[in-house]
């Protein structure tokens, strides 16, 4: 984790330097603002590659991290190949954002309003989604909460949550029946 005693100092990544990661981070920041509105938007910061890395790999230039507004981050840098496409970029940025929020703010994010469990990024029908593992029994299965970038405030009533859970179960059974 970076803090003010470490050297060298990271630089703020300018908008447009890593356009695919910028787009992914915009979606992540929307979801962060919905559930943790006081945290401020995350940003990208970069550190130059260490001299020994540059000696081993002529293409090693810098490491990019997802950081809090004050520049703190936690976890691994974004893998260079994660910028190849929107799906891999979104997954990498979402994971890095979760690491930073959890370790620097001591806050689980995002949290499923229905089960009060932390969610993780996943894929559903080729789309990046926030997935909840569900409750402790078969009546509360795992489910997709929302596409990444489309989380909403968790102010649904118990009746609405029950209805959504029932629809999720029916959709899951329907997909299982279609697969055979």
C-alpha positions as CSV (number, residue, x, y, z in Angstrom):
1,X,0.0,0.0,0.0
2,X,1.3,3.5,-0.8
3,X,1.4,6.1,1.9
4,X,3.2,9.4,2.3
5,X,6.4,7.8,3.5
6,X,7.0,5.7,0.4
7,X,9.1,6.8,-2.5
8,X,8.9,7.4,-5.4
9,X,5.8,9.5,-5.6
10,X,3.0,8.4,-7.9
11,X,1.8,10.7,-10.6
12,X,-1.9,11.3,-11.4
13,X,-2.7,9.7,-14.8
14,X,-4.1,12.3,-17.2
15,X,-7.5,11.6,-18.8
16,X,-7.1,9.9,-22.1
17,X,-3.7,8.2,-21.3
18,X,-5.5,4.9,-20.8
19,X,-8.9,5.4,-22.4
20,X,-10.2,1.8,-21.8
21,X,-9.3,2.1,-18.1
22,X,-10.8,5.6,-18.0
23,X,-14.1,4.2,-19.3
24,X,-14.1,1.3,-16.8
25,X,-13.3,3.7,-14.0
26,X,-16.2,6.0,-14.9
27,X,-18.6,3.0,-14.5
28,X,-17.0,2.0,-11.2
29,X,-17.1,5.6,-9.9
30,X,-20.9,5.7,-10.7
31,X,-21.4,2.6,-8.6
32,X,-19.2,3.9,-5.8
33,X,-21.1,7.2,-5.7
34,X,-24.4,5.3,-5.3
35,X,-23.3,3.2,-2.3
36,X,-20.5,5.3,-0.8
37,X,-21.4,8.9,-1.8
38,X,-18.9,10.5,0.6
39,X,-15.8,8.6,-0.6
40,X,-15.2,10.8,-3.7
41,X,-14.3,9.4,-7.1
42,X,-11.5,7.0,-7.6
43,X,-8.6,7.9,-9.9
44,X,-5.7,6.3,-11.7
45,X,-2.2,6.9,-10.5
46,X,1.1,5.6,-12.0
47,X,4.6,4.8,-10.7
48,X,7.5,4.4,-13.0
49,X,8.8,0.9,-13.4
50,X,11.6,-0.1,-11.1
51,X,15.1,0.0,-12.7
52,X,15.5,-3.8,-12.5
53,X,12.1,-4.2,-14.3
54,X,13.2,-1.9,-17.1
55,X,16.5,-3.9,-17.5
56,X,14.5,-7.1,-17.9
57,X,11.8,-5.8,-20.1
58,X,12.4,-2.9,-22.5
59,X,8.6,-2.3,-22.6
60,X,8.2,-1.9,-18.9
61,X,7.3,1.8,-18.4
62,X,5.0,2.2,-15.4
63,X,2.5,0.6,-13.1
64,X,-1.0,1.9,-12.9
65,X,-3.2,1.7,-9.8
66,X,-6.7,2.5,-8.8
67,X,-6.5,5.1,-6.0
68,X,-8.7,7.1,-3.6
69,X,-9.0,10.8,-4.3
70,X,-6.1,11.4,-1.9
71,X,-3.8,9.1,-3.9
72,X,-3.8,6.1,-1.5
73,X,-4.2,2.7,-3.0
74,X,-3.8,-1.0,-2.1
75,X,-3.2,-4.1,-4.1
76,X,-1.6,-4.9,-7.4
77,X,-1.3,-2.7,-10.4
78,X,-3.6,-3.1,-13.4
79,X,-2.1,-5.7,-15.7
80,X,-1.0,-4.2,-19.0
81,X,-3.0,-6.8,-20.9
82,X,-6.2,-5.8,-19.0
83,X,-6.4,-2.7,-21.2
84,X,-6.8,-4.8,-24.3
85,X,-10.6,-4.7,-24.3
86,X,-13.5,-3.2,-22.3
87,X,-14.5,-6.5,-20.6
88,X,-11.0,-7.3,-19.2
89,X,-10.4,-3.7,-18.3
90,X,-13.7,-3.5,-16.4
91,X,-12.9,-6.6,-14.5
92,X,-9.4,-5.5,-13.6
93,X,-10.5,-2.0,-12.6
94,X,-13.4,-3.3,-10.5
95,X,-11.2,-5.7,-8.6
96,X,-8.5,-3.0,-8.0
97,X,-11.2,-0.6,-6.8
98,X,-12.5,-3.1,-4.4
99,X,-9.0,-3.8,-3.0
100,X,-8.4,-0.1,-2.5
101,X,-11.8,0.7,-0.9
102,X,-11.6,-2.3,1.4
103,X,-8.0,-1.9,2.6
104,X,-7.8,1.9,2.7
105,X,-11.3,2.8,3.9
106,X,-12.0,-0.5,5.7
107,X,-15.3,-0.7,3.9
108,X,-16.8,-3.6,2.0
109,X,-18.1,-2.4,-1.3
110,X,-20.4,-2.9,-3.1
111,X,-22.8,-4.6,-0.7
112,X,-25.9,-6.5,-1.7
113,X,-28.9,-4.8,-0.1
114,X,-30.8,-8.0,0.1
115,X,-28.2,-10.3,1.7
116,X,-25.8,-7.7,3.2
117,X,-22.9,-9.5,1.6
118,X,-20.1,-8.0,-0.5
119,X,-20.5,-8.5,-4.2
120,X,-17.9,-9.3,-6.8
121,X,-17.6,-8.5,-10.5
122,X,-18.6,-11.3,-12.8
123,X,-19.9,-12.0,-16.3
124,X,-23.5,-12.7,-17.3
125,X,-24.5,-13.0,-20.9
126,X,-21.3,-11.3,-22.0
127,X,-21.9,-8.3,-19.7
128,X,-19.9,-7.3,-16.6
129,X,-22.1,-7.5,-13.6
130,X,-22.0,-7.2,-9.8
131,X,-22.8,-10.7,-8.4
132,X,-23.9,-11.6,-4.9
133,X,-23.2,-15.1,-3.6
134,X,-26.6,-15.2,-1.9
135,X,-27.7,-16.3,1.6
136,X,-27.0,-19.4,3.6
137,X,-29.7,-21.6,2.1
138,X,-31.2,-22.6,-1.2
139,X,-34.1,-20.1,-0.8
140,X,-31.6,-17.3,-1.1
141,X,-29.4,-18.2,-4.1
142,X,-26.7,-16.1,-5.6
143,X,-27.9,-13.6,-8.1
144,X,-26.8,-10.7,-10.3
145,X,-27.5,-7.4,-8.6
146,X,-26.9,-5.1,-11.5
147,X,-24.6,-4.5,-14.5
148,X,-21.4,-2.8,-13.5
149,X,-22.0,1.0,-13.7
150,X,-25.8,0.7,-13.1
151,X,-26.1,0.1,-9.3
152,X,-29.0,1.9,-7.7
153,X,-29.7,3.0,-4.2
154,X,-30.7,0.0,-2.0
155,X,-34.0,1.4,-0.9
156,X,-36.3,-1.4,-2.2
157,X,-38.9,-2.7,0.2
158,X,-38.8,-6.2,1.5
159,X,-41.7,-7.1,-0.8
160,X,-39.8,-5.8,-3.8
161,X,-36.7,-7.8,-2.8
162,X,-38.7,-10.9,-2.3
163,X,-40.3,-10.5,-5.8
164,X,-36.9,-9.9,-7.3
165,X,-35.5,-13.0,-5.6
166,X,-38.4,-15.1,-6.9
167,X,-37.8,-13.8,-10.4
168,X,-34.1,-14.6,-10.2
169,X,-35.0,-18.2,-9.1
170,X,-37.4,-18.6,-12.0
171,X,-34.9,-17.2,-14.5
172,X,-32.2,-19.5,-13.1
173,X,-34.5,-22.6,-13.4
174,X,-35.5,-21.6,-16.9
175,X,-31.9,-21.3,-18.0
176,X,-31.1,-24.7,-16.4
177,X,-34.1,-26.3,-18.2
178,X,-33.0,-24.8,-21.5
179,X,-29.5,-26.3,-21.1
180,X,-31.0,-29.7,-20.5
